[in-house]
């Protein structure tokens, strides 16, 4: 299975046994971890959780524990961080591990992170979660939508009304300020330069994915159709803008953090399709992108390109590798459905007319 292969290729190309983390570049050259990028490693835990949930093989849990130890070592013996969105991703990943194992240590870490994350809310820009602790007046989708997802999931598991209130408050703020009412497209942030301006020229798959995820979680809780309608509207507009539903894979969004964006997008598209299997364009988007990446965006060592249509860069960043692995994990179950397979899509794409 492609997901199994990609999981082992992640280990082969990026694992640093000494540090207990993934190298942030392949090949590393000895300096690739000098600037430790915390949030990439939250997604390392997330993709390892994908592998465990799919296979139930304990080696994934062992790898997760090694990575947590490596993060603690490189992050000053704590999971707390200056960037609120980074902590949100770590909490989301560890909550999934807790769900899979029931081990209290993961939940304790989530609760510690969530307590710190709640301090992100302030009155700048009429509310919303700040992006980072030392810039409290900059509010963006990456800090708000994942926080909404986290609060909603905590409420679903433990029933604390305060968590539900957080989820609704964050969602309503995000929708009212950072979502185009007409199209559902999600902008990145506002007041980044202290001028109150919304960065409408920053168009990323990441923002669409997390807003879709936030709507889905609130729909699960409430059953209110408006939340599902928001998620579907944003997904359809994102597919139209970024591609994938019309035979073309999503292109390169840029290096560094941007390399992770498409993986986050397809993670929440998969959640949407699980709840709305009538949305065939979502299914096709997932399969077309994974197929293109497998056939055109993967080199002989199994390293993955930032652009899912290739080519593979000479030096591959961990962010891009993780994003591609998410594409394979999110489509792993789809390839066993009785409908059109990714190979059939490839054959049809190669057939004129």
URZIBEL-V709529 format. One record per pair of residues at least 12 apart in sequence whose ideal C-beta (glycine too) atoms are under 10 Angstrom apart, sorted by the first residue. I is the first residue (numbers start at 1). J is the second residue. Records with the same first field share a line. If there is no record, write none. Layout:
I->J + J
This chain:
1->54 + 55 + 328 + 332 + 335 + 336
2->290 + 291 + 293 + 294 + 298 + 325 + 327 + 328 + 329 + 331 + 332 + 335 + 342
3->47 + 50 + 51 + 54 + 55 + 290 + 325 + 326 + 327 + 328 + 329 + 330 + 331 + 332 + 333 + 335
4->51 + 54 + 55 + 57 + 328 + 329 + 332
5->294 + 298 + 302 + 325 + 328
6->47 + 51 + 290 + 293 + 294 + 298 + 302 + 304 + 321 + 324 + 325 + 326 + 327 + 328 + 329 + 332
7->47 + 48 + 50 + 51 + 52 + 54 + 55 + 57 + 59 + 60 + 63 + 325 + 328 + 329
8->51 + 302
9->26 + 298 + 299 + 301 + 302 + 303 + 304 + 321 + 324 + 325 + 328
10->22 + 26 + 44 + 47 + 48 + 51 + 63 + 302 + 303 + 304 + 318 + 321 + 322 + 324 + 325
11->48 + 59 + 63
12->26 + 301 + 302 + 303
13->25 + 26 + 27 + 28 + 299 + 301 + 302 + 303 + 304 + 316 + 318 + 321
14->26 + 27 + 28 + 32 + 44 + 303 + 316 + 317 + 318 + 321 + 322
15->44 + 63 + 66 + 67
16->28 + 32 + 33 + 70
17->66 + 70
18->33 + 70
19->33 + 36 + 66 + 67 + 69 + 70 + 71 + 73 + 74
20->63 + 65 + 66 + 67 + 68 + 69 + 70 + 71 + 72 + 73 + 74
21->33 + 36 + 40 + 41 + 44 + 66 + 67 + 68 + 69 + 70 + 71 + 73 + 74 + 318
22->40 + 41 + 43 + 44 + 47 + 48 + 63 + 67 + 70 + 318 + 321 + 322
23->317 + 318
24->36 + 37 + 40 + 41 + 256 + 317 + 318 + 319 + 321
25->313 + 315 + 316 + 317 + 318 + 319 + 321
26->301 + 302 + 303 + 304 + 313 + 315 + 316 + 317 + 318 + 320 + 321
27->301 + 303 + 314 + 315 + 316
28->315 + 318
29->315
32->315 + 317 + 318
33->70 + 74 + 318
36->70 + 71 + 73 + 74 + 75
37->74 + 86 + 256 + 257 + 260 + 317 + 318 + 319
38->71 + 74 + 75 + 79 + 81 + 82 + 83 + 86 + 87 + 89 + 90
39->81 + 83 + 85 + 86 + 87 + 88 + 89 + 90 + 142 + 257 + 260 + 319
40->86 + 89 + 256 + 257 + 259 + 260 + 317 + 318 + 319 + 321 + 322
41->67 + 68 + 70 + 71 + 74 + 75 + 86 + 89 + 90 + 93 + 318 + 322
42->67 + 71 + 79 + 81 + 85 + 86 + 87 + 88 + 89 + 90 + 91 + 92 + 93 + 94 + 113 + 260 + 322
43->89 + 90 + 92 + 93 + 260 + 263 + 264 + 267 + 318 + 319 + 322 + 323 + 325 + 326
44->63 + 64 + 67 + 68 + 70 + 71 + 93 + 318 + 321 + 322 + 325
45->60 + 63 + 64 + 65 + 67 + 68 + 71 + 89 + 90 + 92 + 93 + 94 + 96 + 97 + 106
46->64 + 89 + 90 + 92 + 93 + 94 + 96 + 97 + 263 + 264 + 267 + 322 + 325 + 326 + 329
47->60 + 63 + 64 + 93 + 263 + 267 + 321 + 322 + 323 + 324 + 325 + 326 + 328 + 329
48->60 + 61 + 62 + 63 + 64 + 65 + 66 + 67 + 93 + 96 + 97 + 325
49->61 + 64 + 92 + 93 + 94 + 95 + 96 + 97 + 98 + 99 + 100 + 101 + 329
50->96 + 267 + 325 + 326 + 328 + 329 + 330 + 332
51->63 + 64 + 325 + 329 + 332
52->64 + 96 + 97 + 100 + 101
53->96 + 97 + 99 + 100 + 329
54->329 + 332 + 333
55->332
56->100
60->97 + 100
61->97 + 100 + 101 + 103
64->93 + 94 + 96 + 97 + 100 + 101 + 106
65->97 + 103 + 105 + 106
67->93
68->90 + 93 + 94 + 97 + 105 + 106 + 109
71->90
72->109
75->90
78->112 + 113 + 116
79->91 + 94 + 109 + 110 + 112 + 113 + 116
80->112 + 113 + 115 + 116 + 117 + 133
81->113 + 116 + 132 + 133
82->131 + 132 + 133 + 134 + 135
83->120 + 130 + 131 + 132 + 133 + 134 + 135 + 142 + 143
84->113 + 116 + 117 + 118 + 119 + 120 + 121 + 129 + 130 + 131 + 132 + 133 + 136 + 140 + 142 + 143 + 144 + 146 + 147
85->117 + 120 + 129 + 130 + 131 + 132 + 140 + 141 + 142 + 143 + 144 + 145 + 146 + 147 + 206 + 210
86->113 + 131 + 132 + 142 + 143 + 146
87->112 + 113 + 114 + 116 + 117 + 120 + 132 + 133 + 143 + 146 + 147 + 150
88->113 + 114 + 117 + 120 + 129 + 142 + 143 + 144 + 145 + 146 + 147 + 148 + 149 + 150 + 151 + 210
89->113 + 142 + 146 + 150 + 210 + 260 + 264
90->109 + 110 + 113 + 117
91->106 + 109 + 110 + 111 + 112 + 113 + 114 + 116 + 117 + 146 + 147 + 149 + 150 + 153 + 154
92->110 + 113 + 146 + 147 + 149 + 150 + 153 + 210 + 213
93->106 + 109 + 110
94->106 + 107 + 108 + 109 + 110 + 111 + 112 + 113
95->107 + 109 + 110 + 111 + 113 + 114 + 149 + 150 + 153 + 154 + 157
96->110 + 153
97->109 + 110
98->110 + 157
99->153 + 157
107->154 + 157 + 158
110->150 + 153 + 154 + 157
111->154 + 158
113->150
114->147 + 150 + 151 + 154 + 163 + 166
116->133
117->129 + 143 + 146 + 147 + 150 + 151 + 166
118->147 + 151 + 162 + 163 + 166
119->133 + 136
120->132 + 133 + 136 + 139 + 143 + 144 + 147 + 170
121->136 + 139 + 144 + 147 + 166 + 169 + 170 + 173
122->136 + 137 + 139
123->136 + 137
124->136 + 137 + 138 + 139 + 190 + 191 + 194 + 196
125->137 + 138 + 139 + 140 + 173 + 177 + 178 + 189 + 190 + 191 + 196 + 198
126->139 + 173 + 176 + 177 + 190
127->139 + 144 + 169 + 170 + 172 + 173 + 174 + 176 + 177
128->140 + 141 + 143 + 144 + 147 + 169 + 170 + 173 + 174 + 176 + 177 + 178 + 189 + 190 + 191
129->141 + 142 + 143 + 144 + 145 + 146 + 147 + 148 + 166 + 169 + 170 + 173 + 174
130->143 + 144
131->143 + 144 + 189 + 191 + 192
135->191 + 192 + 194
137->190 + 191 + 192 + 194 + 196
138->189 + 190 + 191 + 192 + 193 + 194
139->173 + 174 + 177 + 178 + 189 + 190 + 191 + 192 + 198
140->174 + 178 + 187 + 188 + 189 + 190 + 191 + 192 + 198 + 199 + 202 + 207
141->174 + 177 + 178 + 179 + 186 + 187 + 188 + 189 + 190 + 199 + 202 + 204 + 206 + 207 + 208 + 209 + 210 + 211 + 214
142->188 + 189 + 204 + 206 + 207 + 210 + 257 + 261 + 264
143->170 + 174 + 189 + 210
144->170 + 171 + 173 + 174 + 175 + 177 + 178 + 189 + 207 + 210 + 211 + 214
145->170 + 171 + 174 + 175 + 178 + 179 + 186 + 206 + 207 + 208 + 209 + 210 + 211 + 212 + 213 + 214 + 215 + 217 + 268
146->170 + 206 + 209 + 210 + 211 + 213 + 214 + 264
147->166 + 167 + 170 + 171 + 174 + 210 + 214
148->166 + 167 + 168 + 169 + 170 + 171 + 172 + 173 + 174 + 175 + 210 + 211 + 213 + 214 + 215 + 217 + 218
149->167 + 170 + 171 + 210 + 211 + 212 + 213 + 214 + 215 + 216 + 217 + 218 + 268 + 271
150->163 + 166 + 167 + 170 + 214 + 217
151->163 + 164 + 165 + 166 + 167 + 168 + 169 + 170 + 171 + 214 + 217 + 218
152->164 + 166 + 167 + 168 + 170 + 171 + 213 + 214 + 215 + 216 + 217 + 218 + 219 + 220 + 221 + 222 + 227
153->167 + 213 + 217 + 220 + 221
154->166 + 167
155->167 + 168 + 217 + 218 + 220 + 221
156->217 + 220 + 221
163->221
164->218 + 221 + 222
167->214 + 217 + 218 + 221 + 222
168->218 + 221 + 222
170->214
171->211 + 214 + 215 + 217 + 218 + 227 + 230
172->218
174->186 + 187 + 207 + 210 + 211 + 214 + 215
175->211 + 214 + 215 + 226 + 227 + 230
177->189 + 190 + 191 + 198
178->190 + 198 + 199 + 200 + 207 + 211
179->207 + 208 + 211 + 230 + 233 + 234
180->198 + 200 + 233 + 234 + 237
181->233
182->233 + 237
183->233 + 234 + 236 + 237 + 238 + 240 + 241
184->208 + 211 + 212 + 215 + 229 + 230 + 231 + 232 + 233 + 234 + 235 + 236 + 237 + 238
185->200 + 203 + 207 + 208 + 211 + 233 + 234 + 237 + 238 + 240 + 241
186->203 + 204 + 205 + 206 + 207 + 208 + 209 + 210 + 211 + 212 + 214 + 230 + 234 + 237 + 238
187->199 + 200 + 201 + 202 + 203 + 204 + 207 + 211
188->200 + 201 + 202 + 203 + 204 + 206 + 207
189->202 + 207
203->238 + 241 + 242 + 253
204->238 + 242 + 253 + 254 + 257 + 258 + 261 + 262 + 264 + 265
205->238 + 239 + 241 + 242 + 243 + 244 + 250 + 253 + 258 + 260 + 261 + 262 + 263 + 264 + 265 + 266 + 268 + 269 + 323
206->253 + 257 + 258 + 260 + 261 + 262 + 263 + 264 + 265 + 268 + 323
207->234 + 238 + 261 + 264 + 265
208->231 + 234 + 235 + 237 + 238 + 239 + 241 + 242 + 261 + 264 + 265 + 268 + 269
209->234 + 235 + 238 + 261 + 262 + 263 + 264 + 265 + 266 + 267 + 268 + 269 + 270 + 271 + 272
210->264 + 265 + 267 + 268
211->230 + 231 + 234 + 235 + 238 + 268
212->230 + 231 + 232 + 233 + 234 + 235 + 238 + 265 + 267 + 268 + 269 + 271 + 272 + 282
213->231 + 264 + 265 + 267 + 268 + 269 + 271 + 272
214->227 + 230 + 231 + 234 + 268
215->227 + 228 + 229 + 230 + 231 + 232 + 233 + 234 + 235 + 268 + 272
216->228 + 230 + 231 + 232 + 268 + 271 + 272 + 274 + 275 + 276
217->231 + 268 + 271
218->230 + 231
219->231 + 272 + 275
220->271 + 275
228->272 + 275 + 276
231->268 + 269 + 271 + 272 + 275 + 276 + 279
232->272 + 275 + 276 + 278 + 279 + 282
234->268 + 272
235->265 + 268 + 269 + 272 + 273 + 276 + 279 + 281 + 282 + 285
236->279 + 281 + 282
238->250 + 265 + 269 + 285
239->265 + 269 + 279 + 281 + 282 + 284 + 285
240->281
242->261 + 262 + 265 + 285 + 289
243->285 + 288 + 289 + 308 + 309
244->262 + 265 + 266 + 269 + 281 + 282 + 284 + 285 + 286 + 287 + 288 + 289 + 290 + 292 + 308
245->280 + 281 + 282 + 283 + 284 + 285 + 286 + 288 + 289
246->281 + 284 + 285 + 288
247->284 + 288 + 292 + 345 + 348 + 349
248->288 + 289 + 292 + 308 + 309 + 349
249->262 + 285 + 288 + 289 + 290 + 291 + 292 + 293 + 296 + 297 + 305 + 307 + 308 + 309 + 310 + 327
250->262 + 265 + 266 + 285 + 288 + 289 + 292 + 293 + 307 + 308 + 309 + 323 + 327
251->306 + 307 + 308 + 309
252->297 + 305 + 306 + 307 + 308 + 309 + 310 + 313 + 320
253->265 + 306 + 307 + 320 + 323
254->306 + 319
255->306 + 313 + 315 + 317 + 319 + 320
256->306 + 317 + 319 + 320
257->317 + 319
258->306 + 317 + 319 + 320 + 323
259->304 + 305 + 306 + 313 + 316 + 317 + 318 + 319 + 320 + 321 + 322 + 323 + 324
260->306 + 317 + 318 + 319 + 320 + 321 + 322 + 323 + 326
261->306 + 319 + 323
262->289 + 293 + 306 + 307 + 308 + 320 + 323 + 324 + 326 + 327
263->304 + 319 + 320 + 321 + 322 + 323 + 324 + 325 + 326 + 327 + 328 + 329 + 330
264->322 + 323 + 326
265->285 + 289 + 323 + 326 + 327 + 330
266->282 + 285 + 286 + 289 + 290 + 308 + 323 + 324 + 326 + 327 + 328 + 329 + 330 + 331
267->323 + 326 + 327 + 329 + 330
268->330
269->281 + 282 + 283 + 285 + 286 + 289 + 330
270->282 + 283 + 286 + 326 + 327 + 329 + 330 + 331 + 332 + 333 + 334
271->330
272->286
273->285 + 286 + 330 + 333 + 334
274->330 + 333 + 334
277->337 + 339
280->339 + 340
283->331 + 334 + 337 + 339 + 340
284->334 + 339 + 340 + 342 + 345
286->327 + 330 + 331 + 334 + 335 + 342
287->327 + 330 + 331 + 334 + 335 + 337 + 339 + 340 + 341 + 342 + 343 + 344 + 345 + 346
288->308 + 331 + 342 + 345 + 346 + 349
289->308 + 309 + 324 + 327 + 328 + 330 + 331 + 342
290->308 + 324 + 326 + 327 + 328 + 329 + 330 + 331 + 332 + 334 + 335 + 342 + 345
291->308 + 327 + 331 + 335 + 341 + 342 + 343 + 344 + 345 + 346 + 349
292->305 + 307 + 308 + 309 + 310 + 327 + 342 + 345 + 346 + 349
293->305 + 307 + 308 + 309 + 310 + 323 + 324 + 325 + 327 + 328 + 331
294->308 + 324 + 327 + 328 + 331 + 342 + 346
295->309 + 310 + 342 + 343 + 346
296->308 + 309 + 310 + 311 + 312
297->309 + 310 + 311 + 312 + 320 + 324 + 327
298->310 + 311 + 312 + 324 + 328
299->311 + 312 + 313 + 314 + 316
300->312
301->316
302->316 + 321 + 324
303->315 + 316 + 317 + 320 + 321 + 324
304->316 + 317 + 320 + 321 + 322 + 323 + 324 + 325 + 327 + 328
305->320 + 321 + 323 + 324
306->319 + 320 + 321 + 323 + 324
307->320
308->320 + 323 + 324 + 327
312->324
